[in-house]
């Protein structure tokens, strides 16, 4: 994501990065793209748990995933960090706050939390 994120986008991005595990995932992927099984082994978590965190990071626009075929024809999903640049300053937060459309962008219309 280039340019300044909206207030809603910023809340979602910061919430995604607020997890130590998701922060470690982004840090690993900043070193280069990786596929799910290898990334799970590197970080030391199960693939289902990793998938849950990858989905949250991808929904926040911090990473992106794509399928590729291995040499033996197996579909493998690779993830990589997107081109985002977050600079948190008081002035940036003031501008982001002006664009908030909901009191809590992490909650849906009925107050239910997004995953």
Residue, then its C-alpha position, 0 to 999 in steps of 0.5 A: x500500500x503506497x500513500x497514506x492509509x485511511x483511518x479505517x485501514x490504519x486501524x486494521x493494519x495496526x490490529x494485525x500487527x499487534x500480535x507478536x506472532x503476526x509481527x514475526x511472520x511479517x519479519x520473516x517474509x520481509x527477508x523474502x517470500x516463502x511457502x506455507x509449510x516452510x514458513x510454519x516450520x521456521x516460525x514453529x507453529x501449525x499450518x492451520x494456525x499460520x493460515x489464520x494469521x496469514x489471512x488476517x495479515x493479507x486482509x490488512x494489505x500487509x502481505x499477499x499470497x499466490x499459488x504456484x506449481x512445484x516441479x512435481x505438480x503440487x500447488x504451493x501457496x507463497x506469501x510475500x510482504x506488500x509494498x507498505x510504508x507506515x509512518x506513525x506521527x501525531x500529524x499522521x494520526x490526526x489526518x487518519x482520524x478524520x477519515x474514520x467511517x466507523x467507531x470500530x472498523x474491526x467490528x462488522x455492522x452488528x458489532x461482530x468482530x472480523x477475523 
